[in-house]
Amino acid sequence: MRHFATESGKSKGQFYTPAEVSRILAKVIGITPDTPQDATVYDPTCGSGSLLLKVNDEARRGLSIFGQEMDNATSALARMNMILHNNATAKIWQGNTLSDPQWKEANGN
């Protein structure tokens, strides 16, 4: 799946986040094995979802996963990736994050 995501996205200017970079980002935002299960993680440009999965792995208890991806095929790939990695409850939305952000608070923030 990683090879497909990497190769299919290159022609569209999409790039895969390497696993080590994902692990470092998880640590930078404070995700640890002790992170509570009710914590959430959001990627506004989630691609195939690899960053979301690695961040979730660092938590070890699981997180509520949210993502948005503009490309239809890539967002479908992200949803499939979530299911394959036992994260079927992840919410991946297809659409433009800038013009139509999906994961906002009730007050619009």
Biotite code that builds the C-alpha atoms (Angstrom):
import biotite.structure as struc

atoms = struc.array([
    struc.Atom([0.000, 0.000, 0.000], chain_id="A", res_id=1, res_name="MET", atom_name="CA", element="C"),
    struc.Atom([2.848, 2.394, 0.833], chain_id="A", res_id=2, res_name="ARG", atom_name="CA", element="C"),
    struc.Atom([4.353, 1.871, -2.644], chain_id="A", res_id=3, res_name="HIS", atom_name="CA", element="C"),
    struc.Atom([0.979, 2.516, -4.304], chain_id="A", res_id=4, res_name="PHE", atom_name="CA", element="C"),
    struc.Atom([0.377, 5.654, -2.244], chain_id="A", res_id=5, res_name="ALA", atom_name="CA", element="C"),
    struc.Atom([3.884, 6.944, -2.913], chain_id="A", res_id=6, res_name="THR", atom_name="CA", element="C"),
    struc.Atom([3.877, 6.316, -6.649], chain_id="A", res_id=7, res_name="GLU", atom_name="CA", element="C"),
    struc.Atom([0.288, 7.321, -7.389], chain_id="A", res_id=8, res_name="SER", atom_name="CA", element="C"),
    struc.Atom([0.602, 10.644, -5.600], chain_id="A", res_id=9, res_name="GLY", atom_name="CA", element="C"),
    struc.Atom([3.826, 11.853, -7.205], chain_id="A", res_id=10, res_name="LYS", atom_name="CA", element="C"),
    struc.Atom([2.164, 12.886, -10.454], chain_id="A", res_id=11, res_name="SER", atom_name="CA", element="C"),
    struc.Atom([-0.288, 15.036, -8.458], chain_id="A", res_id=12, res_name="LYS", atom_name="CA", element="C"),
    struc.Atom([2.359, 16.666, -6.271], chain_id="A", res_id=13, res_name="GLY", atom_name="CA", element="C"),
    struc.Atom([1.429, 14.480, -3.293], chain_id="A", res_id=14, res_name="GLN", atom_name="CA", element="C"),
    struc.Atom([4.137, 12.977, -1.127], chain_id="A", res_id=15, res_name="PHE", atom_name="CA", element="C"),
    struc.Atom([4.200, 10.243, 1.496], chain_id="A", res_id=16, res_name="TYR", atom_name="CA", element="C"),
    struc.Atom([5.348, 11.145, 5.037], chain_id="A", res_id=17, res_name="THR", atom_name="CA", element="C"),
    struc.Atom([8.207, 8.792, 6.040], chain_id="A", res_id=18, res_name="PRO", atom_name="CA", element="C"),
    struc.Atom([7.525, 6.676, 9.155], chain_id="A", res_id=19, res_name="ALA", atom_name="CA", element="C"),
    struc.Atom([10.363, 8.221, 11.170], chain_id="A", res_id=20, res_name="GLU", atom_name="CA", element="C"),
    struc.Atom([9.114, 11.746, 10.441], chain_id="A", res_id=21, res_name="VAL", atom_name="CA", element="C"),
    struc.Atom([5.638, 10.656, 11.576], chain_id="A", res_id=22, res_name="SER", atom_name="CA", element="C"),
    struc.Atom([7.041, 9.287, 14.843], chain_id="A", res_id=23, res_name="ARG", atom_name="CA", element="C"),
    struc.Atom([8.930, 12.533, 15.480], chain_id="A", res_id=24, res_name="ILE", atom_name="CA", element="C"),
    struc.Atom([5.811, 14.603, 14.760], chain_id="A", res_id=25, res_name="LEU", atom_name="CA", element="C"),
    struc.Atom([3.856, 12.472, 17.243], chain_id="A", res_id=26, res_name="ALA", atom_name="CA", element="C"),
    struc.Atom([6.429, 13.257, 19.919], chain_id="A", res_id=27, res_name="LYS", atom_name="CA", element="C"),
    struc.Atom([6.507, 16.970, 19.025], chain_id="A", res_id=28, res_name="VAL", atom_name="CA", element="C"),
    struc.Atom([2.739, 17.253, 19.561], chain_id="A", res_id=29, res_name="ILE", atom_name="CA", element="C"),
    struc.Atom([2.998, 15.350, 22.846], chain_id="A", res_id=30, res_name="GLY", atom_name="CA", element="C"),
    struc.Atom([1.611, 11.932, 21.916], chain_id="A", res_id=31, res_name="ILE", atom_name="CA", element="C"),
    struc.Atom([3.002, 9.280, 24.287], chain_id="A", res_id=32, res_name="THR", atom_name="CA", element="C"),
    struc.Atom([1.969, 5.778, 25.385], chain_id="A", res_id=33, res_name="PRO", atom_name="CA", element="C"),
    struc.Atom([0.161, 7.506, 28.289], chain_id="A", res_id=34, res_name="ASP", atom_name="CA", element="C"),
    struc.Atom([-1.987, 9.719, 26.046], chain_id="A", res_id=35, res_name="THR", atom_name="CA", element="C"),
    struc.Atom([-5.631, 9.155, 27.089], chain_id="A", res_id=36, res_name="PRO", atom_name="CA", element="C"),
    struc.Atom([-7.857, 7.179, 24.748], chain_id="A", res_id=37, res_name="GLN", atom_name="CA", element="C"),
    struc.Atom([-10.309, 10.069, 24.399], chain_id="A", res_id=38, res_name="ASP", atom_name="CA", element="C"),
    struc.Atom([-7.644, 12.307, 22.802], chain_id="A", res_id=39, res_name="ALA", atom_name="CA", element="C"),
    struc.Atom([-8.106, 13.276, 19.163], chain_id="A", res_id=40, res_name="THR", atom_name="CA", element="C"),
    struc.Atom([-5.746, 13.701, 16.242], chain_id="A", res_id=41, res_name="VAL", atom_name="CA", element="C"),
    struc.Atom([-6.520, 15.604, 13.036], chain_id="A", res_id=42, res_name="TYR", atom_name="CA", element="C"),
    struc.Atom([-4.604, 15.873, 9.761], chain_id="A", res_id=43, res_name="ASP", atom_name="CA", element="C"),
    struc.Atom([-6.098, 18.466, 7.374], chain_id="A", res_id=44, res_name="PRO", atom_name="CA", element="C"),
    struc.Atom([-4.115, 17.056, 4.433], chain_id="A", res_id=45, res_name="THR", atom_name="CA", element="C"),
    struc.Atom([-4.065, 13.382, 5.383], chain_id="A", res_id=46, res_name="CYS", atom_name="CA", element="C"),
    struc.Atom([-3.200, 11.776, 2.050], chain_id="A", res_id=47, res_name="GLY", atom_name="CA", element="C"),
    struc.Atom([-3.231, 8.000, 2.513], chain_id="A", res_id=48, res_name="SER", atom_name="CA", element="C"),
    struc.Atom([-3.413, 8.395, 6.304], chain_id="A", res_id=49, res_name="GLY", atom_name="CA", element="C"),
    struc.Atom([0.087, 7.179, 7.167], chain_id="A", res_id=50, res_name="SER", atom_name="CA", element="C"),
    struc.Atom([0.802, 10.077, 9.536], chain_id="A", res_id=51, res_name="LEU", atom_name="CA", element="C"),
    struc.Atom([-2.486, 9.523, 11.377], chain_id="A", res_id=52, res_name="LEU", atom_name="CA", element="C"),
    struc.Atom([-1.718, 5.819, 11.772], chain_id="A", res_id=53, res_name="LEU", atom_name="CA", element="C"),
    struc.Atom([1.800, 6.404, 13.113], chain_id="A", res_id=54, res_name="LYS", atom_name="CA", element="C"),
    struc.Atom([0.575, 9.016, 15.590], chain_id="A", res_id=55, res_name="VAL", atom_name="CA", element="C"),
    struc.Atom([-2.133, 6.584, 16.700], chain_id="A", res_id=56, res_name="ASN", atom_name="CA", element="C"),
    struc.Atom([0.482, 3.833, 17.123], chain_id="A", res_id=57, res_name="ASP", atom_name="CA", element="C"),
    struc.Atom([2.554, 6.061, 19.416], chain_id="A", res_id=58, res_name="GLU", atom_name="CA", element="C"),
    struc.Atom([-0.454, 6.500, 21.732], chain_id="A", res_id=59, res_name="ALA", atom_name="CA", element="C"),
    struc.Atom([-0.839, 2.723, 22.136], chain_id="A", res_id=60, res_name="ARG", atom_name="CA", element="C"),
    struc.Atom([-4.371, 3.146, 23.549], chain_id="A", res_id=61, res_name="ARG", atom_name="CA", element="C"),
    struc.Atom([-5.794, 4.473, 20.337], chain_id="A", res_id=62, res_name="GLY", atom_name="CA", element="C"),
    struc.Atom([-7.043, 7.940, 19.516], chain_id="A", res_id=63, res_name="LEU", atom_name="CA", element="C"),
    struc.Atom([-10.072, 9.414, 17.816], chain_id="A", res_id=64, res_name="SER", atom_name="CA", element="C"),
    struc.Atom([-8.798, 9.928, 14.274], chain_id="A", res_id=65, res_name="ILE", atom_name="CA", element="C"),
    struc.Atom([-9.984, 12.675, 11.921], chain_id="A", res_id=66, res_name="PHE", atom_name="CA", element="C"),
    struc.Atom([-8.612, 13.597, 8.530], chain_id="A", res_id=67, res_name="GLY", atom_name="CA", element="C"),
    struc.Atom([-9.457, 15.411, 5.337], chain_id="A", res_id=68, res_name="GLN", atom_name="CA", element="C"),
    struc.Atom([-8.014, 14.901, 1.855], chain_id="A", res_id=69, res_name="GLU", atom_name="CA", element="C"),
    struc.Atom([-8.856, 16.791, -1.323], chain_id="A", res_id=70, res_name="MET", atom_name="CA", element="C"),
    struc.Atom([-8.157, 13.977, -3.794], chain_id="A", res_id=71, res_name="ASP", atom_name="CA", element="C"),
    struc.Atom([-11.036, 11.494, -4.051], chain_id="A", res_id=72, res_name="ASN", atom_name="CA", element="C"),
    struc.Atom([-8.905, 8.407, -4.783], chain_id="A", res_id=73, res_name="ALA", atom_name="CA", element="C"),
    struc.Atom([-6.419, 9.256, -2.043], chain_id="A", res_id=74, res_name="THR", atom_name="CA", element="C"),
    struc.Atom([-9.138, 9.859, 0.550], chain_id="A", res_id=75, res_name="SER", atom_name="CA", element="C"),
    struc.Atom([-10.598, 6.451, -0.339], chain_id="A", res_id=76, res_name="ALA", atom_name="CA", element="C"),
    struc.Atom([-7.125, 4.968, 0.103], chain_id="A", res_id=77, res_name="LEU", atom_name="CA", element="C"),
    struc.Atom([-6.901, 6.618, 3.541], chain_id="A", res_id=78, res_name="ALA", atom_name="CA", element="C"),
    struc.Atom([-10.245, 5.118, 4.598], chain_id="A", res_id=79, res_name="ARG", atom_name="CA", element="C"),
    struc.Atom([-9.100, 1.693, 3.387], chain_id="A", res_id=80, res_name="MET", atom_name="CA", element="C"),
    struc.Atom([-5.791, 2.134, 5.219], chain_id="A", res_id=81, res_name="ASN", atom_name="CA", element="C"),
    struc.Atom([-7.665, 2.913, 8.455], chain_id="A", res_id=82, res_name="MET", atom_name="CA", element="C"),
    struc.Atom([-9.789, -0.229, 8.116], chain_id="A", res_id=83, res_name="ILE", atom_name="CA", element="C"),
    struc.Atom([-6.754, -2.409, 7.341], chain_id="A", res_id=84, res_name="LEU", atom_name="CA", element="C"),
    struc.Atom([-5.050, -1.105, 10.498], chain_id="A", res_id=85, res_name="HIS", atom_name="CA", element="C"),
    struc.Atom([-8.057, -1.701, 12.788], chain_id="A", res_id=86, res_name="ASN", atom_name="CA", element="C"),
    struc.Atom([-9.157, 1.934, 12.871], chain_id="A", res_id=87, res_name="ASN", atom_name="CA", element="C"),
    struc.Atom([-12.528, 1.536, 11.184], chain_id="A", res_id=88, res_name="ALA", atom_name="CA", element="C"),
    struc.Atom([-14.016, 4.335, 13.308], chain_id="A", res_id=89, res_name="THR", atom_name="CA", element="C"),
    struc.Atom([-11.612, 6.922, 11.854], chain_id="A", res_id=90, res_name="ALA", atom_name="CA", element="C"),
    struc.Atom([-13.403, 9.779, 10.127], chain_id="A", res_id=91, res_name="LYS", atom_name="CA", element="C"),
    struc.Atom([-11.796, 10.650, 6.791], chain_id="A", res_id=92, res_name="ILE", atom_name="CA", element="C"),
    struc.Atom([-13.557, 13.326, 4.758], chain_id="A", res_id=93, res_name="TRP", atom_name="CA", element="C"),
    struc.Atom([-12.965, 14.078, 1.085], chain_id="A", res_id=94, res_name="GLN", atom_name="CA", element="C"),
    struc.Atom([-12.785, 17.756, 0.232], chain_id="A", res_id=95, res_name="GLY", atom_name="CA", element="C"),
    struc.Atom([-10.725, 20.932, 0.144], chain_id="A", res_id=96, res_name="ASN", atom_name="CA", element="C"),
    struc.Atom([-9.583, 21.844, 3.651], chain_id="A", res_id=97, res_name="THR", atom_name="CA", element="C"),
    struc.Atom([-9.194, 25.533, 2.797], chain_id="A", res_id=98, res_name="LEU", atom_name="CA", element="C"),
    struc.Atom([-12.518, 26.168, 1.081], chain_id="A", res_id=99, res_name="SER", atom_name="CA", element="C"),
    struc.Atom([-14.613, 23.536, 2.881], chain_id="A", res_id=100, res_name="ASP", atom_name="CA", element="C"),
    struc.Atom([-13.070, 22.469, 6.211], chain_id="A", res_id=101, res_name="PRO", atom_name="CA", element="C"),
    struc.Atom([-15.095, 19.616, 7.704], chain_id="A", res_id=102, res_name="GLN", atom_name="CA", element="C"),
    struc.Atom([-13.775, 19.251, 11.228], chain_id="A", res_id=103, res_name="TRP", atom_name="CA", element="C"),
    struc.Atom([-14.690, 22.475, 12.999], chain_id="A", res_id=104, res_name="LYS", atom_name="CA", element="C"),
    struc.Atom([-16.158, 23.221, 16.377], chain_id="A", res_id=105, res_name="GLU", atom_name="CA", element="C"),
    struc.Atom([-19.842, 24.103, 16.541], chain_id="A", res_id=106, res_name="ALA", atom_name="CA", element="C"),
    struc.Atom([-18.925, 27.805, 16.754], chain_id="A", res_id=107, res_name="ASN", atom_name="CA", element="C"),
    struc.Atom([-17.062, 27.632, 13.420], chain_id="A", res_id=108, res_name="GLY", atom_name="CA", element="C"),
    struc.Atom([-13.519, 27.629, 14.798], chain_id="A", res_id=109, res_name="ASN", atom_name="CA", element="C"),
])
